[in-house]
Amino acid sequence: MDDLSEEELKQIENVDDTMLHYEFEALMDFQIFDAPPDKTTEPDFSLRDFIDVERKFLEIFNRLIKMI
């Protein structure tokens, strides 16, 4: 991550904070920030079988690798 600009690092931090906030809200019924951060999609925190998650991850990963 050494080659990222300050702006890019801030964007990563914002996404990370946003996800953390909504994960805690959905899974722990606790809001980390007083004002919820803006989000552009609705995260799905439903419980899923590990095998299905792994399969989907590998599918997306392999598709991305082919783009490189």
Rosetta blueprint (number, residue, H / E / L):
1 M L
2 D L
3 D L
4 L L
5 S L
6 E H
7 E H
8 E H
9 L H
10 K H
11 Q H
12 I H
13 E H
14 N H
15 V H
16 D H
17 D H
18 T H
19 M H
20 L H
21 H H
22 Y H
23 E H
24 F H
25 E H
26 A H
27 L H
28 M H
29 D L
30 F L
31 Q L
32 I L
33 F L
34 D L
35 A L
36 P L
37 P L
38 D L
39 K L
40 T L
41 T L
42 E L
43 P L
44 D L
45 F L
46 S L
47 L L
48 R L
49 D L
50 F H
51 I H
52 D H
53 V H
54 E H
55 R H
56 K H
57 F H
58 L H
59 E H
60 I H
61 F H
62 N H
63 R H
64 L H
65 I H
66 K H
67 M H
68 I L
